Structure formats: structure tokens, C-alpha cells
Amino acid sequence: MRLNDLRDLPGATTSKKRVGRGLGSGLGKTSGHGQKGQKSRSGVAIKGFEGGQMPLHRRLPKRGFNNIFAKDYNEVNVGRIQAAIDDKKLDASKPVTVEALVEAGVIRRARDGVRLLGKGELKAKVSFELTGASSGAVKIVEAAGGTVTLTSMPQRRAKPEGEGAPKKAAKVTAKSISKTPSAKKSTPKKAAAKKSAAKKNTSE
């Protein structure tokens, strides 16, 4: 042990925090003190706000459209099928269908169908029965001795009415019905007073 070997314990001394030395330092501009005024409040979104005038994203014209009839296909490449066959998750002797792909774990869900794409290599002779396939995928499958048959997927079933509604709604309505005050029956004294008032009006 020598004097030049003496050191403080790790963490005993720390360097001074230098603030206000540019945005790239991490402690520039506001020096770690944050914002003042509106920007320091929660729930404020100023992005795109131009002082009240019509913002740029609303001044520009709209282009294109969203096709509401577009299908959401789940895409699977040929190489992924070959990997599943090598891992013995798929049986090449049986037709590869959407249900077989889901059971093998190749895809999580069918969506509107499965479309076969031509990325990768296919060595096994496989017959596919899927919703769609690209021309390149068909060529690869036929070159390996397999076939591709296009089948239609059943449409997604819409949820029946009432399904998925919160259960509290029924309880609240039941409570509100039970708590609604019933119509008060008029007492005989009030009925007699009404009759006498009617007689006076007719006599006058």
C-alpha cells in the first residue's frame, strides 16, 4: 500500500451537477426545473395549436379514403411453414388449413383469413387450403410438388345485442325503478276540499 494507491470508496464523491449547458446535456434550458404556466399543467395538448387560427392539418385537403370493405388477412410466408414442418408442428402429409396453422401456433388468430406469401424456401410437398396466396407463393408450392386451393372464410359474427354491456347498468335501472316514489293517493279530506271548491265555482 502506497500513498498513490489511496482512493475513496466508490460513490463517496460525486461530480458537480452542471446545468444550463445545452439541450444535449440533459439538463439544459430549464436546468431540470420543468416548465411554467400552461405547459406545467396536466391534460394540456398544445401540439398543432396555432393560437386559435385554423391549424395546418385542417387547412390541407384530404386525400384518399378508407375502404370499409377491406379484408384484414393474416399473412404467412412459405419459409415459416417449412420451419413449422421441420419442428414437427405441422404434418406435411395433411392439408395445411387455417385451423391447422392456429393449432400449430404459426398464427395467433385467423382474422378474415390467411394469405400465403412467397418469402423463404419450401422443400416439402404440401397442399394448402387457405384464403389467398400470392403468385410467387403458388409457384414455389407447385415447384415443390404441392397444391394451393383457395377457400372462403366465414364472416365474422357480430356480437348479439346486449352482449358485452356492463352488468351494473341492469342493477342501476332496477334500483332506480325501486326507488321511484309511487303516486301519492289523495286523502279524503283533500278530495272533499276539491269538491267544495268545484261547487263554489259552478254556483258563481
C-alpha positions in Angstrom: 0.0 0.0 0.0 1.4 3.4 -1.0 0.1 6.9 -0.8 -0.7 7.0 -4.5 -2.9 3.9 -4.1 -5.3 5.5 -1.6 -8.8 6.0 -3.1 -12.2 7.0 -1.7 -14.8 4.3 -1.6 -17.0 4.1 -4.8 -19.8 6.6 -4.6 -18.2 8.6 -1.8 -17.6 11.6 -4.0 -19.8 12.7 -7.0 -19.1 15.3 -9.6 -20.9 18.6 -9.5 -24.2 18.8 -11.5 -23.6 21.2 -14.3 -26.9 22.7 -15.6 -27.7 25.0 -18.4 -25.1 23.7 -20.7 -27.2 23.0 -23.8 -30.1 20.7 -24.8 -27.8 17.8 -25.4 -26.5 17.6 -21.8 -29.9 16.6 -20.5 -30.0 19.4 -18.0 -30.1 22.4 -20.4 -32.6 25.1 -21.0 -34.8 24.8 -17.9 -32.0 23.0 -15.9 -34.3 20.3 -14.6 -36.9 22.7 -13.2 -39.5 21.9 -15.8 -42.0 24.3 -17.4 -44.1 27.1 -16.0 -47.6 28.1 -16.8 -49.8 26.1 -19.2 -47.2 23.5 -20.0 -46.7 22.5 -16.4 -50.4 21.5 -16.1 -51.7 18.1 -16.9 -54.0 17.3 -19.7 -52.8 20.1 -22.0 -52.0 19.2 -25.6 -50.6 22.2 -27.5 -49.2 20.3 -30.5 -50.7 21.7 -33.6 -52.3 24.6 -31.8 -51.8 27.9 -33.7 -53.2 30.5 -31.4 -56.8 29.9 -32.4 -56.5 30.2 -36.2 -57.2 27.2 -38.4 -54.3 24.8 -37.9 -52.3 23.4 -40.7 -53.6 19.9 -40.5 -57.1 21.2 -41.0 -56.2 23.7 -43.8 -54.7 20.9 -46.0 -57.1 19.0 -48.3 -57.9 15.3 -47.6 -56.6 12.7 -49.9 -57.6 9.1 -50.4 -60.2 7.1 -48.5 -60.6 4.2 -46.1 -62.1 1.1 -47.6 -64.6 -0.2 -45.1 -64.9 -3.4 -47.0 -61.1 -4.2 -46.9 -60.2 -7.6 -45.5 -57.7 -8.0 -42.7 -55.7 -11.0 -43.7 -53.1 -12.8 -41.6 -50.0 -13.2 -43.8 -47.8 -16.3 -43.6 -44.6 -16.8 -45.6 -43.6 -20.1 -47.2 -40.4 -20.2 -45.1 -42.4 -20.1 -41.9 -44.4 -23.1 -43.0 -41.2 -25.0 -43.7 -39.8 -24.1 -40.3 -43.0 -25.4 -38.6 -42.8 -28.7 -40.6 -39.1 -29.1 -39.6 -40.1 -28.5 -35.9 -42.9 -31.2 -36.4 -45.6 -28.7 -35.5 -47.2 -29.2 -38.9 -47.8 -32.5 -40.7 -46.8 -32.2 -44.4 -49.0 -35.2 -45.3 -52.2 -33.4 -44.2 -53.6 -30.3 -45.9 -52.5 -27.0 -44.3 -55.6 -25.1 -43.3 -56.3 -22.1 -41.2 -57.3 -24.2 -38.3 -54.1 -26.3 -38.6 -52.0 -23.1 -38.5 -53.8 -21.8 -35.4 -53.4 -25.2 -33.6 -49.7 -25.3 -34.6 -49.1 -21.8 -33.2 -47.9 -20.4 -36.5 -50.6 -17.7 -36.2 -52.5 -16.5 -33.2 -55.9 -15.9 -34.9 -57.4 -16.2 -38.3 -58.9 -12.7 -38.7 -60.5 -12.5 -42.1 -58.4 -15.3 -43.5 -54.8 -16.4 -44.1 -52.8 -15.3 -47.2 -49.7 -17.3 -48.2 -46.6 -15.3 -49.3 -43.5 -16.4 -51.2 -40.7 -15.4 -48.9 -38.3 -18.3 -48.0 -37.9 -21.8 -49.3 -40.3 -24.8 -49.3 -38.8 -28.3 -49.6 -41.8 -30.4 -48.5 -44.7 -31.4 -50.7 -47.6 -29.7 -49.0 -51.2 -29.0 -50.1 -52.6 -25.7 -48.9 -56.2 -24.7 -48.3 -56.1 -21.1 -47.5 -58.0 -17.9 -48.1 -55.4 -16.4 -50.5 -51.9 -16.7 -51.9 -49.5 -14.6 -54.0 -48.4 -15.7 -57.4 -44.8 -16.2 -56.2 -46.0 -18.4 -53.3 -48.1 -20.5 -55.8 -45.1 -21.1 -58.0 -42.9 -22.1 -55.0 -45.5 -24.6 -53.8 -46.1 -26.1 -57.2 -42.4 -26.4 -57.8 -42.1 -28.5 -54.6 -45.0 -30.7 -55.9 -47.7 -29.2 -53.7 -51.0 -27.6 -54.5 -52.8 -24.4 -53.4 -56.6 -24.3 -53.1 -58.4 -21.1 -52.3 -61.2 -21.3 -49.8 -63.6 -18.7 -48.5 -63.6 -17.7 -44.8 -66.8 -17.4 -42.9 -67.7 -13.8 -42.0 -67.0 -12.7 -38.5 -70.1 -12.9 -36.4 -71.3 -9.7 -34.8 -72.0 -9.7 -31.1 -75.7 -10.2 -30.3 -77.5 -7.3 -28.7 -76.8 -6.9 -25.0 -73.6 -8.9 -25.1 -70.7 -7.1 -23.6 -72.9 -4.5 -21.9 -71.8 -3.7 -18.3 -73.7 -5.6 -15.7 -74.0 -2.6 -13.4 -76.4 -1.0 -15.8 -79.1 -3.5 -15.1 -78.6 -3.1 -11.3 -78.8 0.7 -11.6 -82.0 0.6 -13.5 -83.5 -1.9 -11.1 -82.6 0.3 -8.1 -83.9 3.4 -9.9 -87.2 1.7 -10.6 -87.5 0.5 -7.0 -86.6 4.0 -5.6 -89.0 5.9 -7.8 -91.7 7.3 -5.5 -95.2 5.9 -6.2 -98.0 8.3 -6.9 -99.5 9.5 -3.6 -103.1 8.8 -3.1 -105.2 11.8 -2.3 -106.6 11.8 1.2 -110.4 12.0 1.7 -110.0 15.5 3.3 -108.3 16.8 0.2 -110.9 15.2 -2.1 -113.7 16.9 -0.1 -112.0 20.2 -0.3 -111.7 19.9 -4.1 -115.4 19.0 -4.4 -116.4 22.1 -2.4 -114.2 24.3 -4.5 -115.8 23.0 -7.6 -119.3 23.6 -6.3 -118.5 27.2 -5.5 -117.2 27.8 -9.0 -120.4 26.4 -10.5 -122.6 28.4 -8.2 -120.8 31.7 -9.1 
